[in-house]
Structures are given as C-alpha cells and as structure tokens.
C-alpha cells in the first residue's frame, strides 16, 4: 500500500506564483465523520441524552449523509472497527460510496493505561500498547486505509514534580517507532491536544507534534520505512484538530502553515472552540468564523487535498443536523475565500507599507455583503 503523496504542499512559491495558484486552485471539500458521535455518550456530570447505537446503526445514519457530501468515516480500532465488523464498512462503501478513511488505535480507555500507554513506565503496558498499535497498522494495510490517526490522550501527567519528561518522551517515540517497524509502510497521523483527560498530554501542541514526527522518523529502522522516507514522504504526519489548537491558544492559520511547511498535513478535524476552554467540539463556524476562513485560505495557498472531518460532540442536537451545519459552514467559508481578489490580498501582505488597512477594510466588506452606510473603501496601490 503506497502512502498518499502530500509532498507538493511544501512547495515554496514567489508572490506571483502564489497568486496564479490561488486563482486556479480550489479546495475540494471531501467530508468525513467519526462514527463515535453518531451516538454521543454521557460525560462526567450527566447521563447520555441519546440511546446508544450499534455500529451498523451508526453506519446507516452515516449513509443518509451521502447526498449532503459525506465521503468518509473514521473510527477507533478495535472498539469501533475491527476484523469482525469490517464487512459493515465494506457494505457502506458499496451502498453509498462512503469509505473508511482513517482510524485510531484505542489506547486511552483501558484501565491498564492508567499511567500512560506508549509512554507508560511499565514495560508490560508499553508492550500491550505497541501490540494494539501494530495490529491497527496491519488492519490499515489489509483494508487499504490511507493512515492511522493517533491521539495520545492518556499519555501525560498532572503533577509535574520529579517527572523525567525526557524519558517519558523517549519511551513514547521509541515505542511508536517499534510499532511502525513491525508493520512498515503505513503512515501515522498525530493529533495533538494540550490537556484533557490528563492534566497535560504529552506532545500536546502543533509545534511539539512536529518535533515528535521528526524524532520518530529518525528512529525507524525497517528498510521499507527508510525507503519511503528517502523519497521525501512523511511517515509520521499530522491530523490537527481546530478545537485542540484553540485549547492551546494557537493561531489556526499559522499552525496549519507550520505543518504544511514540512509536508505533513495528511488529514484535518474541524469544529469550534473557546480559547483555552475544555474540549467542547462545537459545530464549525459557531465561534470565530474568521479563524476558519483564515485557516482555509492557508490550505488553499498550499494546495491541501485531504479530507475535512468535523469532530463534534452534538449532545443537544441531531448528529445529522450538526454535520449538515458543519458542511454548510465550510462550504460557505470556502466560497467566500474563493471569491476574493487574490492578487490584491497577496500584494497587500507582501508589500504592507503601501496599503495600510486595506486588507481589513476589504475583508469587512466581503463578510458583510450588501450593507449600506459603510465608509469609502481605501484605494489600493500596486
């Protein structure tokens, strides 16, 4: 199974080349969704508001969204997708065209992972985590799934006193590399999150995720993995989630651009999130829609071709309506950025002395639509 080629996103362009690219390239909004939120569970402080659903029932709901643009589903291995229920996912693809586009190893819920999974201080727990991860990689290889997505939710700490953090990070990276060398040739996408459920999660920011990717790739030893890396492909890439980035007070456009700079943006999760708050997984565009637009524009600037997967917790709304709203929010934002005067946008940021305040005035009008009483638009100087 060849890894998906995402190397082109790291290409550098002159301002003139960038303008031509923006004028000719449009993001293809291929939507995916996790099967876990078709039947959201309860939380620490309340019972579940909707009945639990079997995997076939969840996939049936997913199939209803095919006419609205859903093209992929995600799951966790082996709890939500496995060798025994794979036929249900195959039937979904046969009936609707919706296919499994990624899944993550379930390394956060089991009580054996109380003190971490890949980073656990206990060798027998590390080996259990490596085994689950390797089985997930084999399942991806056997089913043709393009990557495995890993969120290290239980690898972290609360009290930071006396912890050998370097040893913790070494264990995590070394054990991830071991799993990848057991089943070579499969891309892993890291999904950083700064905290929750742990007080702090290891490699919790976009920036740390990039450091981890480079560290793990340097530890890979299998000839197949080394050959893929030698061709310039990323074997440890990233699946940033908007909400997690905002929990850590990151700037979306800047953080996305960092991942793209190293050719490591393989998948994306989208939602809304108050800065620094707990992980709320609100619908796309509910908060800070201008951040969504800025992030999409960076992806357009660099030719991102992967999936857009809303990651939601629609406790008080039908999951189907929540996903429709997210699809619409992303489509509307994408339409707005496509209709911009890309030459003026890039020239105003490339030569900022000449057009002070022009971009802000322009974006106000693009977002406002036909509104009377606005001041005159400043002249644009080339």
Secondary structure as GFF3:
##gff-version 3
##sequence-region A 1 382
A	DSSP	three_ten_helix	7	10	.	.	.	ID=ss1
A	DSSP	alpha_helix	15	24	.	.	.	ID=ss2
A	DSSP	beta_strand	31	34	.	.	.	ID=ss3
A	DSSP	three_ten_helix	35	39	.	.	.	ID=ss4
A	DSSP	alpha_helix	55	63	.	.	.	ID=ss5
A	DSSP	three_ten_helix	66	68	.	.	.	ID=ss6
A	DSSP	beta_strand	70	77	.	.	.	ID=ss7
A	DSSP	alpha_helix	86	96	.	.	.	ID=ss8
A	DSSP	beta_strand	99	105	.	.	.	ID=ss9
A	DSSP	three_ten_helix	111	113	.	.	.	ID=ss10
A	DSSP	alpha_helix	123	143	.	.	.	ID=ss11
A	DSSP	beta_strand	147	150	.	.	.	ID=ss12
A	DSSP	beta_strand	156	157	.	.	.	ID=ss13
A	DSSP	alpha_helix	165	182	.	.	.	ID=ss14
A	DSSP	beta_strand	187	190	.	.	.	ID=ss15
A	DSSP	beta_strand	200	201	.	.	.	ID=ss16
A	DSSP	alpha_helix	206	219	.	.	.	ID=ss17
A	DSSP	alpha_helix	223	230	.	.	.	ID=ss18
A	DSSP	beta_strand	236	241	.	.	.	ID=ss19
A	DSSP	alpha_helix	242	247	.	.	.	ID=ss20
A	DSSP	alpha_helix	252	261	.	.	.	ID=ss21
A	DSSP	beta_strand	265	270	.	.	.	ID=ss22
A	DSSP	alpha_helix	289	301	.	.	.	ID=ss23
A	DSSP	beta_strand	308	310	.	.	.	ID=ss24
A	DSSP	alpha_helix	319	338	.	.	.	ID=ss25
A	DSSP	alpha_helix	342	350	.	.	.	ID=ss26
A	DSSP	three_ten_helix	352	355	.	.	.	ID=ss27
A	DSSP	alpha_helix	358	368	.	.	.	ID=ss28
###
